[in-house]
Amino acid sequence: MTGKNVWLEGLPFPGLDFSAEILREVRENFTIKDEDVILLTYPKSGTNWLIETMCLIYSKGDPKWIQSVPPWERSPWVENNYGYNILKDKEGPRLISSHLPIQLFPKSFFKTKAKVIYLIRNPRDIFVSGYFFWRLATFVDRPESLEQYFEWFIQGNVPYGSWFDHTRGWMSTRDKENFLILSYEEMKQDTRSTVEKICQFLGKKLEPEEMNSVLKNCSFQVMRENNMSNFSILKHKFLAENEILLRKGIVGDWKNYFTVAQAETFHKIFQERMGDLPPELFPWE
Ligand code: A3P
């Protein structure tokens, strides 16, 4: 490792716009309000897809907002300096993004009725997506090979720590009525039903043409061409020229990268760490 990450309580965070002081401040003193809606994910689970979809639901399919404002201002990350500073002074209902594990999330949340959408994804696909993203990022410890990143991922030495801990932590609140779990896989298979589920959860209704516009504008192809959403404005600043957010956008890409031995190791670790949770929580093969 090259020492670019920021650490708090044994967890690494990207070394850009993060500090242990802000992370502590967010947990202790950031006030979540009943009317806030929180989009929670482990990195590379499809966070930006969920943000895009939510913003389109809020704008009733009108793409003006997503075409003129980047996702980190539409639904700022509570845990980085930039997002924290936008959110703390913002009046009215807020859309808030976060990758924080439950133990670092603002304590105020646990006394509110704020709604949370927790988007999960097959950790094997998260691993592949993360490898291709982080290896070019300038602000984290970069893996030198897929093999090295496999070890880091299993150990939780990756941004935001262990996927297993993150998922177990948040899954423990899954029975609360203000908590909706979605999966990347179901969203891919049937985006319309997922959008309907979100609308129902939020008490929103879309007319048929509004729904069609949401579906069109949150599609992989349209997002890839939207310069506000494809991270192209971060190039040269924080991301390498050839780094892309919208890489493949498919389910099961891990099969193209895992060796047989890695697949077996991962399966065994998954069983050990998650085997006691209901299998229907993890809708992938
Ligand atoms: P891949 O690298 O597997 O392609 P995050 O936003 O949490 O960083 O997640 C990034 C992943 O979500 C990338 O996965 C990206 O392609 C995928 N993604 C983003 N928008 C998508 C969309 N509209 N449809 C499908 N996948 C999308």
Boltz pocket constraint, residues with backbone or C-beta under 6 A from the ligand:
constraints:
  - pocket:
      binder: B
      contacts: [[A, 41], [A, 42], [A, 43], [A, 44], [A, 45], [A, 46], [A, 47], [A, 48], [A, 49], [A, 125], [A, 128], [A, 129], [A, 130], [A, 218], [A, 219], [A, 220], [A, 221], [A, 223], [A, 245], [A, 246], [A, 247], [A, 248], [A, 249], [A, 250], [A, 253]]
      max_distance: 6.0
